[in-house]
């Protein structure tokens, strides 16, 4: 399957909101099961240091990703955080997240001069296998990192270092 990758736009808000409020996204992120459409619109309002991409399958928004950089902090400007990568339920396991991850890594390595990319993933997140395939390694486990469905869940801090 081929996905077109482009920047997230204000007109994507409703389709993105459908993804961000879906049950499987609640399981794998820090999002709450209630969110307003206005909060989704605010999320995709352009901000310095935030790179937000979407994967399109034809005209349909299949997935969304967010890379957070720190250009204004000299001692941290070489670091980027993959803050979110989420897929519409109909497009899960069809390559949309992999395509977005590859696009973010390409930006980090070849355009932003980021040496370190990191992310946080719940230990039971099936996307961890994708992250490992893309060169991320577990650097540590954070116990009781988040509260989800009435219980605490651990998370892995995962990172990918670019060596030249």
Secondary structure as GFF3:
##gff-version 3
##sequence-region A 1 164
A	DSSP	beta_strand	4	7	.	.	.	ID=ss1
A	DSSP	three_ten_helix	10	12	.	.	.	ID=ss2
A	DSSP	alpha_helix	13	20	.	.	.	ID=ss3
A	DSSP	alpha_helix	23	28	.	.	.	ID=ss4
A	DSSP	alpha_helix	37	43	.	.	.	ID=ss5
A	DSSP	beta_strand	50	57	.	.	.	ID=ss6
A	DSSP	beta_strand	60	69	.	.	.	ID=ss7
A	DSSP	three_ten_helix	74	76	.	.	.	ID=ss8
A	DSSP	beta_strand	79	87	.	.	.	ID=ss9
A	DSSP	three_ten_helix	89	91	.	.	.	ID=ss10
A	DSSP	alpha_helix	96	110	.	.	.	ID=ss11
A	DSSP	beta_strand	116	122	.	.	.	ID=ss12
A	DSSP	alpha_helix	128	133	.	.	.	ID=ss13
A	DSSP	beta_strand	137	148	.	.	.	ID=ss14
A	DSSP	beta_strand	151	161	.	.	.	ID=ss15
###
